[in-house]
Amino acid sequence: MGLRQSCGRTGSCFDNAAAESFWALLKEEIGTRTWPDRATARAEVFNFIETFYDRRRLRKHKIFGYLTPAETRQRHQHALAA
């Protein structure tokens, strides 16, 4: 059926923490409703990722400087270029 086993280690709750956090936030923000078609669902998920998740959501930790992921990426790329 084309299924692939999880690559996470047995007994390690941290392997999937980032993915689980993303899916939880996605469900919280756009809900679990049924869309009229696949294209509409894809558009809403894309919109969530591009306009909120990467650009406005703050990474709520002092290590990340309370920046959005896009700002964090920009700073990292700027530091690499310097």
mmCIF file of the N, C-alpha and C atoms, coordinates in Angstrom:
data_MODEL
# 
_entry.id   MODEL 
# 
loop_
_atom_site.group_PDB 
_atom_site.id 
_atom_site.type_symbol 
_atom_site.label_atom_id 
_atom_site.label_alt_id 
_atom_site.label_comp_id 
_atom_site.label_asym_id 
_atom_site.label_entity_id 
_atom_site.label_seq_id 
_atom_site.pdbx_PDB_ins_code 
_atom_site.Cartn_x 
_atom_site.Cartn_y 
_atom_site.Cartn_z 
_atom_site.occupancy 
_atom_site.B_iso_or_equiv 
_atom_site.pdbx_formal_charge 
_atom_site.auth_seq_id 
_atom_site.auth_comp_id 
_atom_site.auth_asym_id 
_atom_site.auth_atom_id 
_atom_site.pdbx_PDB_model_num 
ATOM 1   N N  . MET A 1 1  ? 0.803   -1.189 0.000  1.00 0.00 ? 1  MET A N  1 
ATOM 2   C CA . MET A 1 1  ? 0.000   0.000  0.000  1.00 0.00 ? 1  MET A CA 1 
ATOM 3   C C  . MET A 1 1  ? 0.852   1.262  0.000  1.00 0.00 ? 1  MET A C  1 
ATOM 4   N N  . GLY A 1 2  ? 2.167   1.131  -0.058 1.00 0.00 ? 2  GLY A N  1 
ATOM 5   C CA . GLY A 1 2  ? 3.020   2.304  -0.095 1.00 0.00 ? 2  GLY A CA 1 
ATOM 6   C C  . GLY A 1 2  ? 3.214   2.958  1.261  1.00 0.00 ? 2  GLY A C  1 
ATOM 7   N N  . LEU A 1 3  ? 2.925   2.249  2.350  1.00 0.00 ? 3  LEU A N  1 
ATOM 8   C CA . LEU A 1 3  ? 3.090   2.815  3.684  1.00 0.00 ? 3  LEU A CA 1 
ATOM 9   C C  . LEU A 1 3  ? 4.546   2.742  4.101  1.00 0.00 ? 3  LEU A C  1 
ATOM 10  N N  . ARG A 1 4  ? 4.936   3.688  4.950  1.00 0.00 ? 4  ARG A N  1 
ATOM 11  C CA . ARG A 1 4  ? 6.312   3.721  5.417  1.00 0.00 ? 4  ARG A CA 1 
ATOM 12  C C  . ARG A 1 4  ? 6.306   3.794  6.941  1.00 0.00 ? 4  ARG A C  1 
ATOM 13  N N  . GLN A 1 5  ? 7.081   2.973  7.567  1.00 0.00 ? 5  GLN A N  1 
ATOM 14  C CA . GLN A 1 5  ? 7.141   2.942  9.018  1.00 0.00 ? 5  GLN A CA 1 
ATOM 15  C C  . GLN A 1 5  ? 7.792   4.216  9.539  1.00 0.00 ? 5  GLN A C  1 
ATOM 16  N N  . SER A 1 6  ? 7.370   4.648  10.716 1.00 0.00 ? 6  SER A N  1 
ATOM 17  C CA . SER A 1 6  ? 7.961   5.824  11.348 1.00 0.00 ? 6  SER A CA 1 
ATOM 18  C C  . SER A 1 6  ? 9.456   5.600  11.562 1.00 0.00 ? 6  SER A C  1 
ATOM 19  N N  . CYS A 1 7  ? 10.212  6.656  11.383 1.00 0.00 ? 7  CYS A N  1 
ATOM 20  C CA . CYS A 1 7  ? 11.665  6.568  11.572 1.00 0.00 ? 7  CYS A CA 1 
ATOM 21  C C  . CYS A 1 7  ? 12.077  6.961  12.981 1.00 0.00 ? 7  CYS A C  1 
ATOM 22  N N  . GLY A 1 8  ? 11.117  7.316  13.815 1.00 0.00 ? 8  GLY A N  1 
ATOM 23  C CA . GLY A 1 8  ? 11.430  7.728  15.177 1.00 0.00 ? 8  GLY A CA 1 
ATOM 24  C C  . GLY A 1 8  ? 11.929  6.559  16.002 1.00 0.00 ? 8  GLY A C  1 
ATOM 25  N N  . ARG A 1 9  ? 12.698  6.891  17.029 1.00 0.00 ? 9  ARG A N  1 
ATOM 26  C CA . ARG A 1 9  ? 13.219  5.866  17.930 1.00 0.00 ? 9  ARG A CA 1 
ATOM 27  C C  . ARG A 1 9  ? 12.137  5.438  18.901 1.00 0.00 ? 9  ARG A C  1 
ATOM 28  N N  . THR A 1 10 ? 12.132  4.200  19.261 1.00 0.00 ? 10 THR A N  1 
ATOM 29  C CA . THR A 1 10 ? 11.180  3.675  20.228 1.00 0.00 ? 10 THR A CA 1 
ATOM 30  C C  . THR A 1 10 ? 11.444  4.313  21.579 1.00 0.00 ? 10 THR A C  1 
ATOM 31  N N  . GLY A 1 11 ? 10.391  4.820  22.197 1.00 0.00 ? 11 GLY A N  1 
ATOM 32  C CA . GLY A 1 11 ? 10.515  5.383  23.535 1.00 0.00 ? 11 GLY A CA 1 
ATOM 33  C C  . GLY A 1 11 ? 10.995  6.819  23.583 1.00 0.00 ? 11 GLY A C  1 
ATOM 34  N N  . SER A 1 12 ? 11.208  7.462  22.447 1.00 0.00 ? 12 SER A N  1 
ATOM 35  C CA . SER A 1 12 ? 11.658  8.850  22.436 1.00 0.00 ? 12 SER A CA 1 
ATOM 36  C C  . SER A 1 12 ? 10.505  9.754  22.017 1.00 0.00 ? 12 SER A C  1 
ATOM 37  N N  . CYS A 1 13 ? 9.981   10.484 22.980 1.00 0.00 ? 13 CYS A N  1 
ATOM 38  C CA . CYS A 1 13 ? 8.835   11.349 22.691 1.00 0.00 ? 13 CYS A CA 1 
ATOM 39  C C  . CYS A 1 13 ? 9.252   12.607 21.942 1.00 0.00 ? 13 CYS A C  1 
ATOM 40  N N  . PHE A 1 14 ? 10.548  12.880 21.846 1.00 0.00 ? 14 PHE A N  1 
ATOM 41  C CA . PHE A 1 14 ? 11.001  14.120 21.229 1.00 0.00 ? 14 PHE A CA 1 
ATOM 42  C C  . PHE A 1 14 ? 11.165  14.024 19.712 1.00 0.00 ? 14 PHE A C  1 
ATOM 43  N N  . ASP A 1 15 ? 11.211  12.826 19.166 1.00 0.00 ? 15 ASP A N  1 
ATOM 44  C CA . ASP A 1 15 ? 11.424  12.659 17.729 1.00 0.00 ? 15 ASP A CA 1 
ATOM 45  C C  . ASP A 1 15 ? 10.334  13.323 16.898 1.00 0.00 ? 15 ASP A C  1 
ATOM 46  N N  . ASN A 1 16 ? 9.105   13.221 17.328 1.00 0.00 ? 16 ASN A N  1 
ATOM 47  C CA . ASN A 1 16 ? 7.990   13.764 16.559 1.00 0.00 ? 16 ASN A CA 1 
ATOM 48  C C  . ASN A 1 16 ? 7.395   15.027 17.177 1.00 0.00 ? 16 ASN A C  1 
ATOM 49  N N  . ALA A 1 17 ? 8.058   15.621 18.148 1.00 0.00 ? 17 ALA A N  1 
ATOM 50  C CA . ALA A 1 17 ? 7.499   16.759 18.869 1.00 0.00 ? 17 ALA A CA 1 
ATOM 51  C C  . ALA A 1 17 ? 7.194   17.933 17.941 1.00 0.00 ? 17 ALA A C  1 
ATOM 52  N N  . ALA A 1 18 ? 8.106   18.275 17.051 1.00 0.00 ? 18 ALA A N  1 
ATOM 53  C CA . ALA A 1 18 ? 7.890   19.425 16.157 1.00 0.00 ? 18 ALA A CA 1 
ATOM 54  C C  . ALA A 1 18 ? 6.717   19.162 15.211 1.00 0.00 ? 18 ALA A C  1 
ATOM 55  N N  . ALA A 1 19 ? 6.659   17.968 14.661 1.00 0.00 ? 19 ALA A N  1 
ATOM 56  C CA . ALA A 1 19 ? 5.563   17.635 13.745 1.00 0.00 ? 19 ALA A CA 1 
ATOM 57  C C  . ALA A 1 19 ? 4.232   17.628 14.476 1.00 0.00 ? 19 ALA A C  1 
ATOM 58  N N  . GLU A 1 20 ? 4.197   17.049 15.670 1.00 0.00 ? 20 GLU A N  1 
ATOM 59  C CA . GLU A 1 20 ? 2.949   17.007 16.436 1.00 0.00 ? 20 GLU A CA 1 
ATOM 60  C C  . GLU A 1 20 ? 2.500   18.413 16.813 1.00 0.00 ? 20 GLU A C  1 
ATOM 61  N N  . SER A 1 21 ? 3.444   19.274 17.148 1.00 0.00 ? 21 SER A N  1 
ATOM 62  C CA . SER A 1 21 ? 3.122   20.660 17.486 1.00 0.00 ? 21 SER A CA 1 
ATOM 63  C C  . SER A 1 21 ? 2.524   21.380 16.283 1.00 0.00 ? 21 SER A C  1 
ATOM 64  N N  . PHE A 1 22 ? 3.113   21.161 15.099 1.00 0.00 ? 22 PHE A N  1 
ATOM 65  C CA . PHE A 1 22 ? 2.595   21.783 13.877 1.00 0.00 ? 22 PHE A CA 1 
ATOM 66  C C  . PHE A 1 22 ? 1.162   21.338 13.605 1.00 0.00 ? 22 PHE A C  1 
ATOM 67  N N  . TRP A 1 23 ? 0.914   20.021 13.647 1.00 0.00 ? 23 TRP A N  1 
ATOM 68  C CA . TRP A 1 23 ? -0.423  19.510 13.342 1.00 0.00 ? 23 TRP A CA 1 
ATOM 69  C C  . TRP A 1 23 ? -1.439  20.006 14.356 1.00 0.00 ? 23 TRP A C  1 
ATOM 70  N N  . ALA A 1 24 ? -1.056  20.093 15.629 1.00 0.00 ? 24 ALA A N  1 
ATOM 71  C CA . ALA A 1 24 ? -1.972  20.596 16.653 1.00 0.00 ? 24 ALA A CA 1 
ATOM 72  C C  . ALA A 1 24 ? -2.341  22.053 16.381 1.00 0.00 ? 24 ALA A C  1 
ATOM 73  N N  . LEU A 1 25 ? -1.348  22.865 16.025 1.00 0.00 ? 25 LEU A N  1 
ATOM 74  C CA . LEU A 1 25 ? -1.608  24.274 15.742 1.00 0.00 ? 25 LEU A CA 1 
ATOM 75  C C  . LEU A 1 25 ? -2.450  24.427 14.476 1.00 0.00 ? 25 LEU A C  1 
ATOM 76  N N  . LEU A 1 26 ? -2.174  23.622 13.464 1.00 0.00 ? 26 LEU A N  1 
ATOM 77  C CA . LEU A 1 26 ? -2.962  23.662 12.233 1.00 0.00 ? 26 LEU A CA 1 
ATOM 78  C C  . LEU A 1 26 ? -4.432  23.354 12.527 1.00 0.00 ? 26 LEU A C  1 
ATOM 79  N N  . LYS A 1 27 ? -4.675  22.304 13.286 1.00 0.00 ? 27 LYS A N  1 
ATOM 80  C CA . LYS A 1 27 ? -6.054  21.930 13.640 1.00 0.00 ? 27 LYS A CA 1 
ATOM 81  C C  . LYS A 1 27 ? -6.726  23.029 14.453 1.00 0.00 ? 27 LYS A C  1 
ATOM 82  N N  . GLU A 1 28 ? -5.968  23.647 15.352 1.00 0.00 ? 28 GLU A N  1 
ATOM 83  C CA . GLU A 1 28 ? -6.523  24.715 16.179 1.00 0.00 ? 28 GLU A CA 1 
ATOM 84  C C  . GLU A 1 28 ? -6.890  25.937 15.333 1.00 0.00 ? 28 GLU A C  1 
ATOM 85  N N  . GLU A 1 29 ? -6.044  26.272 14.370 1.00 0.00 ? 29 GLU A N  1 
ATOM 86  C CA . GLU A 1 29 ? -6.245  27.482 13.584 1.00 0.00 ? 29 GLU A CA 1 
ATOM 87  C C  . GLU A 1 29 ? -7.280  27.337 12.466 1.00 0.00 ? 29 GLU A C  1 
ATOM 88  N N  . ILE A 1 30 ? -7.224  26.232 11.714 1.00 0.00 ? 30 ILE A N  1 
ATOM 89  C CA . ILE A 1 30 ? -8.162  26.114 10.592 1.00 0.00 ? 30 ILE A CA 1 
ATOM 90  C C  . ILE A 1 30 ? -9.232  25.058 10.831 1.00 0.00 ? 30 ILE A C  1 
ATOM 91  N N  . GLY A 1 31 ? -9.125  24.365 11.940 1.00 0.00 ? 31 GLY A N  1 
ATOM 92  C CA . GLY A 1 31 ? -10.160 23.411 12.301 1.00 0.00 ? 31 GLY A CA 1 
ATOM 93  C C  . GLY A 1 31 ? -10.057 22.092 11.567 1.00 0.00 ? 31 GLY A C  1 
ATOM 94  N N  . THR A 1 32 ? -11.040 21.263 11.786 1.00 0.00 ? 32 THR A N  1 
ATOM 95  C CA . THR A 1 32 ? -11.057 19.931 11.169 1.00 0.00 ? 32 THR A CA 1 
ATOM 96  C C  . THR A 1 32 ? -12.299 19.775 10.300 1.00 0.00 ? 32 THR A C  1 
ATOM 97  N N  . ARG A 1 33 ? -12.759 20.888 9.760  1.00 0.00 ? 33 ARG A N  1 
ATOM 98  C CA . ARG A 1 33 ? -13.974 20.855 8.933  1.00 0.00 ? 33 ARG A CA 1 
ATOM 99  C C  . ARG A 1 33 ? -13.732 20.134 7.607  1.00 0.00 ? 33 ARG A C  1 
ATOM 100 N N  . THR A 1 34 ? -14.779 19.907 6.885  1.00 0.00 ? 34 THR A N  1 
ATOM 101 C CA . THR A 1 34 ? -14.699 19.287 5.574  1.00 0.00 ? 34 THR A CA 1 
ATOM 102 C C  . THR A 1 34 ? -14.788 20.384 4.519  1.00 0.00 ? 34 THR A C  1 
ATOM 103 N N  . TRP A 1 35 ? -13.860 20.374 3.585  1.00 0.00 ? 35 TRP A N  1 
ATOM 104 C CA . TRP A 1 35 ? -13.846 21.370 2.516  1.00 0.00 ? 35 TRP A CA 1 
ATOM 105 C C  . TRP A 1 35 ? -14.585 20.824 1.297  1.00 0.00 ? 35 TRP A C  1 
ATOM 106 N N  . PRO A 1 36 ? -15.047 21.712 0.425  1.00 0.00 ? 36 PRO A N  1 
ATOM 107 C CA . PRO A 1 36 ? -15.813 21.257 -0.748 1.00 0.00 ? 36 PRO A CA 1 
ATOM 108 C C  . PRO A 1 36 ? -14.980 20.425 -1.723 1.00 0.00 ? 36 PRO A C  1 
ATOM 109 N N  . ASP A 1 37 ? -13.677 20.698 -1.769 1.00 0.00 ? 37 ASP A N  1 
ATOM 110 C CA . ASP A 1 37 ? -12.805 19.928 -2.662 1.00 0.00 ? 37 ASP A CA 1 
ATOM 111 C C  . ASP A 1 37 ? -11.362 20.002 -2.172 1.00 0.00 ? 37 ASP A C  1 
ATOM 112 N N  . ARG A 1 38 ? -10.528 19.162 -2.755 1.00 0.00 ? 38 ARG A N  1 
ATOM 113 C CA . ARG A 1 38 ? -9.127  19.070 -2.343 1.00 0.00 ? 38 ARG A CA 1 
ATOM 114 C C  . ARG A 1 38 ? -8.377  20.376 -2.597 1.00 0.00 ? 38 ARG A C  1 
ATOM 115 N N  . ALA A 1 39 ? -8.671  21.044 -3.697 1.00 0.00 ? 39 ALA A N  1 
ATOM 116 C CA . ALA A 1 39 ? -7.986  22.294 -4.037 1.00 0.00 ? 39 ALA A CA 1 
ATOM 117 C C  . ALA A 1 39 ? -8.236  23.364 -2.976 1.00 0.00 ? 39 ALA A C  1 
ATOM 118 N N  . THR A 1 40 ? -9.447  23.445 -2.480 1.00 0.00 ? 40 THR A N  1 
ATOM 119 C CA . THR A 1 40 ? -9.776  24.423 -1.441 1.00 0.00 ? 40 THR A CA 1 
ATOM 120 C C  . THR A 1 40 ? -9.038  24.097 -0.143 1.00 0.00 ? 40 THR A C  1 
ATOM 121 N N  . ALA A 1 41 ? -9.003  22.833 0.228  1.00 0.00 ? 41 ALA A N  1 
ATOM 122 C CA . ALA A 1 41 ? -8.290  22.411 1.435  1.00 0.00 ? 41 ALA A CA 1 
ATOM 123 C C  . ALA A 1 41 ? -6.803  22.735 1.304  1.00 0.00 ? 41 ALA A C  1 
ATOM 124 N N  . ARG A 1 42 ? -6.213  22.403 0.164  1.00 0.00 ? 42 ARG A N  1 
ATOM 125 C CA . ARG A 1 42 ? -4.786  22.695 -0.061 1.00 0.00 ? 42 ARG A CA 1 
ATOM 126 C C  . ARG A 1 42 ? -4.514  24.185 0.006  1.00 0.00 ? 42 ARG A C  1 
ATOM 127 N N  . ALA A 1 43 ? -5.401  24.988 -0.569 1.00 0.00 ? 43 ALA A N  1 
ATOM 128 C CA . ALA A 1 43 ? -5.226  26.441 -0.563 1.00 0.00 ? 43 ALA A CA 1 
ATOM 129 C C  . ALA A 1 43 ? -5.271  26.983 0.865  1.00 0.00 ? 43 ALA A C  1 
ATOM 130 N N  . GLU A 1 44 ? -6.184  26.482 1.685  1.00 0.00 ? 44 GLU A N  1 
ATOM 131 C CA . GLU A 1 44 ? -6.277  26.963 3.066  1.00 0.00 ? 44 GLU A CA 1 
ATOM 132 C C  . GLU A 1 44 ? -5.067  26.549 3.892  1.00 0.00 ? 44 GLU A C  1 
ATOM 133 N N  . VAL A 1 45 ? -4.585  25.333 3.705  1.00 0.00 ? 45 VAL A N  1 
ATOM 134 C CA . VAL A 1 45 ? -3.390  24.889 4.432  1.00 0.00 ? 45 VAL A CA 1 
ATOM 135 C C  . VAL A 1 45 ? -2.182  25.696 3.971  1.00 0.00 ? 45 VAL A C  1 
ATOM 136 N N  . PHE A 1 46 ? -2.032  25.906 2.668  1.00 0.00 ? 46 PHE A N  1 
ATOM 137 C CA . PHE A 1 46 ? -0.939  26.721 2.144  1.00 0.00 ? 46 PHE A CA 1 
ATOM 138 C C  . PHE A 1 46 ? -1.007  28.130 2.717  1.00 0.00 ? 46 PHE A C  1 
ATOM 139 N N  . ASN A 1 47 ? -2.189  28.718 2.731  1.00 0.00 ? 47 ASN A N  1 
ATOM 140 C CA . ASN A 1 47 ? -2.374  30.064 3.272  1.00 0.00 ? 47 ASN A CA 1 
ATOM 141 C C  . ASN A 1 47 ? -1.975  30.117 4.749  1.00 0.00 ? 47 ASN A C  1 
ATOM 142 N N  . PHE A 1 48 ? -2.365  29.104 5.520  1.00 0.00 ? 48 PHE A N  1 
ATOM 143 C CA . PHE A 1 48 ? -2.008  29.044 6.929  1.00 0.00 ? 48 PHE A CA 1 
ATOM 144 C C  . PHE A 1 48 ? -0.486  29.020 7.100  1.00 0.00 ? 48 PHE A C  1 
ATOM 145 N N  . ILE A 1 49 ? 0.178   28.177 6.333  1.00 0.00 ? 49 ILE A N  1 
ATOM 146 C CA . ILE A 1 49 ? 1.631   28.051 6.467  1.00 0.00 ? 49 ILE A CA 1 
ATOM 147 C C  . ILE A 1 49 ? 2.333   29.326 6.023  1.00 0.00 ? 49 ILE A C  1 
ATOM 148 N N  . GLU A 1 50 ? 1.959   29.854 4.876  1.00 0.00 ? 50 GLU A N  1 
ATOM 149 C CA . GLU A 1 50 ? 2.663   31.010 4.312  1.00 0.00 ? 50 GLU A CA 1 
ATOM 150 C C  . GLU A 1 50 ? 2.338   32.329 4.994  1.00 0.00 ? 50 GLU A C  1 
ATOM 151 N N  . THR A 1 51 ? 1.101   32.519 5.443  1.00 0.00 ? 51 THR A N  1 
ATOM 152 C CA . THR A 1 51 ? 0.764   33.816 6.015  1.00 0.00 ? 51 THR A CA 1 
ATOM 153 C C  . THR A 1 51 ? 0.812   33.852 7.534  1.00 0.00 ? 51 THR A C  1 
ATOM 154 N N  . PHE A 1 52 ? 0.645   32.727 8.186  1.00 0.00 ? 52 PHE A N  1 
ATOM 155 C CA . PHE A 1 52 ? 0.679   32.739 9.649  1.00 0.00 ? 52 PHE A CA 1 
ATOM 156 C C  . PHE A 1 52 ? 1.878   31.981 10.198 1.00 0.00 ? 52 PHE A C  1 
ATOM 157 N N  . TYR A 1 53 ? 1.988   30.706 9.877  1.00 0.00 ? 53 TYR A N  1 
ATOM 158 C CA . TYR A 1 53 ? 2.965   29.830 10.527 1.00 0.00 ? 53 TYR A CA 1 
ATOM 159 C C  . TYR A 1 53 ? 4.398   30.318 10.326 1.00 0.00 ? 53 TYR A C  1 
ATOM 160 N N  . ASP A 1 54 ? 4.759   30.738 9.134  1.00 0.00 ? 54 ASP A N  1 
ATOM 161 C CA . ASP A 1 54 ? 6.126   31.179 8.869  1.00 0.00 ? 54 ASP A CA 1 
ATOM 162 C C  . ASP A 1 54 ? 6.345   32.675 9.062  1.00 0.00 ? 54 ASP A C  1 
ATOM 163 N N  . ARG A 1 55 ? 5.299   33.489 9.003  1.00 0.00 ? 55 ARG A N  1 
ATOM 164 C CA . ARG A 1 55 ? 5.501   34.939 8.987  1.00 0.00 ? 55 ARG A CA 1 
ATOM 165 C C  . ARG A 1 55 ? 5.017   35.687 10.222 1.00 0.00 ? 55 ARG A C  1 
ATOM 166 N N  . ARG A 1 56 ? 3.994   35.191 10.907 1.00 0.00 ? 56 ARG A N  1 
ATOM 167 C CA . ARG A 1 56 ? 3.467   35.943 12.056 1.00 0.00 ? 56 ARG A CA 1 
ATOM 168 C C  . ARG A 1 56 ? 3.586   35.199 13.383 1.00 0.00 ? 56 ARG A C  1 
ATOM 169 N N  . ARG A 1 57 ? 3.654   33.891 13.336 1.00 0.00 ? 57 ARG A N  1 
ATOM 170 C CA . ARG A 1 57 ? 3.706   33.109 14.581 1.00 0.00 ? 57 ARG A CA 1 
ATOM 171 C C  . ARG A 1 57 ? 5.049   33.339 15.262 1.00 0.00 ? 57 ARG A C  1 
ATOM 172 N N  . LEU A 1 58 ? 5.001   33.697 16.526 1.00 0.00 ? 58 LEU A N  1 
ATOM 173 C CA . LEU A 1 58 ? 6.233   33.907 17.269 1.00 0.00 ? 58 LEU A CA 1 
ATOM 174 C C  . LEU A 1 58 ? 6.697   32.587 17.856 1.00 0.00 ? 58 LEU A C  1 
ATOM 175 N N  . ARG A 1 59 ? 7.985   32.386 17.810 1.00 0.00 ? 59 ARG A N  1 
ATOM 176 C CA . ARG A 1 59 ? 8.557   31.212 18.456 1.00 0.00 ? 59 ARG A CA 1 
ATOM 177 C C  . ARG A 1 59 ? 8.717   31.586 19.918 1.00 0.00 ? 59 ARG A C  1 
ATOM 178 N N  . LYS A 1 60 ? 7.869   31.058 20.760 1.00 0.00 ? 60 LYS A N  1 
ATOM 179 C CA . LYS A 1 60 ? 7.737   31.505 22.142 1.00 0.00 ? 60 LYS A CA 1 
ATOM 180 C C  . LYS A 1 60 ? 8.836   30.948 23.046 1.00 0.00 ? 60 LYS A C  1 
ATOM 181 N N  . HIS A 1 61 ? 10.039  31.355 22.760 1.00 0.00 ? 61 HIS A N  1 
ATOM 182 C CA . HIS A 1 61 ? 11.157  30.920 23.586 1.00 0.00 ? 61 HIS A CA 1 
ATOM 183 C C  . HIS A 1 61 ? 12.268  31.937 23.474 1.00 0.00 ? 61 HIS A C  1 
ATOM 184 N N  . LYS A 1 62 ? 12.916  32.230 24.598 1.00 0.00 ? 62 LYS A N  1 
ATOM 185 C CA . LYS A 1 62 ? 13.948  33.261 24.578 1.00 0.00 ? 62 LYS A CA 1 
ATOM 186 C C  . LYS A 1 62 ? 15.155  32.869 23.736 1.00 0.00 ? 62 LYS A C  1 
ATOM 187 N N  . ILE A 1 63 ? 15.407  31.583 23.569 1.00 0.00 ? 63 ILE A N  1 
ATOM 188 C CA . ILE A 1 63 ? 16.528  31.150 22.721 1.00 0.00 ? 63 ILE A CA 1 
ATOM 189 C C  . ILE A 1 63 ? 16.321  31.631 21.290 1.00 0.00 ? 63 ILE A C  1 
ATOM 190 N N  . PHE A 1 64 ? 15.068  31.649 20.832 1.00 0.00 ? 64 PHE A N  1 
ATOM 191 C CA . PHE A 1 64 ? 14.753  32.086 19.474 1.00 0.00 ? 64 PHE A CA 1 
ATOM 192 C C  . PHE A 1 64 ? 14.508  33.588 19.400 1.00 0.00 ? 64 PHE A C  1 
ATOM 193 N N  . GLY A 1 65 ? 14.612  34.287 20.518 1.00 0.00 ? 65 GLY A N  1 
ATOM 194 C CA . GLY A 1 65 ? 14.447  35.734 20.525 1.00 0.00 ? 65 GLY A CA 1 
ATOM 195 C C  . GLY A 1 65 ? 13.018  36.185 20.266 1.00 0.00 ? 65 GLY A C  1 
ATOM 196 N N  . TYR A 1 66 ? 12.065  35.292 20.466 1.00 0.00 ? 66 TYR A N  1 
ATOM 197 C CA . TYR A 1 66 ? 10.651  35.607 20.239 1.00 0.00 ? 66 TYR A CA 1 
ATOM 198 C C  . TYR A 1 66 ? 10.420  36.139 18.826 1.00 0.00 ? 66 TYR A C  1 
ATOM 199 N N  . LEU A 1 67 ? 11.105  35.555 17.861 1.00 0.00 ? 67 LEU A N  1 
ATOM 200 C CA . LEU A 1 67 ? 10.987  35.938 16.452 1.00 0.00 ? 67 LEU A CA 1 
ATOM 201 C C  . LEU A 1 67 ? 10.097  34.949 15.717 1.00 0.00 ? 67 LEU A C  1 
ATOM 202 N N  . THR A 1 68 ? 9.621   35.362 14.556 1.00 0.00 ? 68 THR A N  1 
ATOM 203 C CA . THR A 1 68 ? 8.892   34.436 13.706 1.00 0.00 ? 68 THR A CA 1 
ATOM 204 C C  . THR A 1 68 ? 9.903   33.496 13.037 1.00 0.00 ? 68 THR A C  1 
ATOM 205 N N  . PRO A 1 69 ? 9.470   32.344 12.531 1.00 0.00 ? 69 PRO A N  1 
ATOM 206 C CA . PRO A 1 69 ? 10.394  31.475 11.809 1.00 0.00 ? 69 PRO A CA 1 
ATOM 207 C C  . PRO A 1 69 ? 11.048  32.185 10.618 1.00 0.00 ? 69 PRO A C  1 
ATOM 208 N N  . ALA A 1 70 ? 10.300  33.035 9.908  1.00 0.00 ? 70 ALA A N  1 
ATOM 209 C CA . ALA A 1 70 ? 10.871  33.754 8.758  1.00 0.00 ? 70 ALA A CA 1 
ATOM 210 C C  . ALA A 1 70 ? 11.975  34.698 9.220  1.00 0.00 ? 70 ALA A C  1 
ATOM 211 N N  . GLU A 1 71 ? 11.759  35.403 10.348 1.00 0.00 ? 71 GLU A N  1 
ATOM 212 C CA . GLU A 1 71 ? 12.793  36.304 10.871 1.00 0.00 ? 71 GLU A CA 1 
ATOM 213 C C  . GLU A 1 71 ? 14.013  35.524 11.335 1.00 0.00 ? 71 GLU A C  1 
ATOM 214 N N  . THR A 1 72 ? 13.788  34.378 11.963 1.00 0.00 ? 72 THR A N  1 
ATOM 215 C CA . THR A 1 72 ? 14.892  33.529 12.404 1.00 0.00 ? 72 THR A CA 1 
ATOM 216 C C  . THR A 1 72 ? 15.725  33.076 11.207 1.00 0.00 ? 72 THR A C  1 
ATOM 217 N N  . ARG A 1 73 ? 15.044  32.649 10.134 1.00 0.00 ? 73 ARG A N  1 
ATOM 218 C CA . ARG A 1 73 ? 15.732  32.203 8.922  1.00 0.00 ? 73 ARG A CA 1 
ATOM 219 C C  . ARG A 1 73 ? 16.536  33.343 8.298  1.00 0.00 ? 73 ARG A C  1 
ATOM 220 N N  . GLN A 1 74 ? 15.943  34.555 8.264  1.00 0.00 ? 74 GLN A N  1 
ATOM 221 C CA . GLN A 1 74 ? 16.637  35.714 7.702  1.00 0.00 ? 74 GLN A CA 1 
ATOM 222 C C  . GLN A 1 74 ? 17.905  36.022 8.481  1.00 0.00 ? 74 GLN A C  1 
ATOM 223 N N  . ARG A 1 75 ? 17.819  36.018 9.796  1.00 0.00 ? 75 ARG A N  1 
ATOM 224 C CA . ARG A 1 75 ? 18.991  36.292 10.631 1.00 0.00 ? 75 ARG A CA 1 
ATOM 225 C C  . ARG A 1 75 ? 20.067  35.235 10.404 1.00 0.00 ? 75 ARG A C  1 
ATOM 226 N N  . HIS A 1 76 ? 19.644  33.987 10.320 1.00 0.00 ? 76 HIS A N  1 
ATOM 227 C CA . HIS A 1 76 ? 20.604  32.898 10.110 1.00 0.00 ? 76 HIS A CA 1 
ATOM 228 C C  . HIS A 1 76 ? 21.310  33.063 8.769  1.00 0.00 ? 76 HIS A C  1 
ATOM 229 N N  . GLN A 1 77 ? 20.548  33.360 7.710  1.00 0.00 ? 77 GLN A N  1 
ATOM 230 C CA . GLN A 1 77 ? 21.151  33.529 6.391  1.00 0.00 ? 77 GLN A CA 1 
ATOM 231 C C  . GLN A 1 77 ? 22.071  34.734 6.366  1.00 0.00 ? 77 GLN A C  1 
ATOM 232 N N  . HIS A 1 78 ? 21.696  35.804 7.068  1.00 0.00 ? 78 HIS A N  1 
ATOM 233 C CA . HIS A 1 78 ? 22.534  37.003 7.134  1.00 0.00 ? 78 HIS A CA 1 
ATOM 234 C C  . HIS A 1 78 ? 23.842  36.674 7.851  1.00 0.00 ? 78 HIS A C  1 
ATOM 235 N N  . ALA A 1 79 ? 23.762  35.897 8.936  1.00 0.00 ? 79 ALA A N  1 
ATOM 236 C CA . ALA A 1 79 ? 24.961  35.512 9.685  1.00 0.00 ? 79 ALA A CA 1 
ATOM 237 C C  . ALA A 1 79 ? 25.871  34.640 8.837  1.00 0.00 ? 79 ALA A C  1 
ATOM 238 N N  . LEU A 1 80 ? 25.302  33.753 8.030  1.00 0.00 ? 80 LEU A N  1 
ATOM 239 C CA . LEU A 1 80 ? 26.121  32.911 7.158  1.00 0.00 ? 80 LEU A CA 1 
ATOM 240 C C  . LEU A 1 80 ? 26.825  33.721 6.081  1.00 0.00 ? 80 LEU A C  1 
ATOM 241 N N  . ALA A 1 81 ? 26.146  34.751 5.580  1.00 0.00 ? 81 ALA A N  1 
ATOM 242 C CA . ALA A 1 81 ? 26.725  35.584 4.518  1.00 0.00 ? 81 ALA A CA 1 
ATOM 243 C C  . ALA A 1 81 ? 27.845  36.472 5.037  1.00 0.00 ? 81 ALA A C  1 
ATOM 244 N N  . ALA A 1 82 ? 27.802  36.798 6.334  1.00 0.00 ? 82 ALA A N  1 
ATOM 245 C CA . ALA A 1 82 ? 28.802  37.715 6.920  1.00 0.00 ? 82 ALA A CA 1 
ATOM 246 C C  . ALA A 1 82 ? 30.144  37.084 7.103  1.00 0.00 ? 82 ALA A C  1 
# 
